[in-house]
Amino acid sequence: MGEAVVVVMNTLDRGQEIHGWLMRTLQQAINDSDPQLAEHFFAELEQHRPEALRYFRKTEF
């Protein structure tokens, strides 16, 4: 998951949004990972790029 954090950071550094294939790939990796790895991914994002967490919040209807 460390590489995923770097990908998110690099994407945002380039001024790009996280969507499409990248979002689907990241979401699938999170879903398929051990829960502790997913928690680590979110903790690292929160530490390094907290604004990226908005991409992973579920919308409530």
Phi, psi and omega in degrees: 000342178300321178295325180295321178297317179297318178299315179299313181299315180296321179298313180292324177298330179276001179078019181261155176272157176262107180201182178061222185300325181294315180295317179298318180295314179296316181296319179294320178297320178296313181297325183273348185276159170303139181305327179293324177293320177297318177299320178297316178304311182292324177295319178294318177298316180300323181286316189262324182215068185302333179294340180287341182298335181300332180290339187251002176279138179279137176281133178258133180253000000 
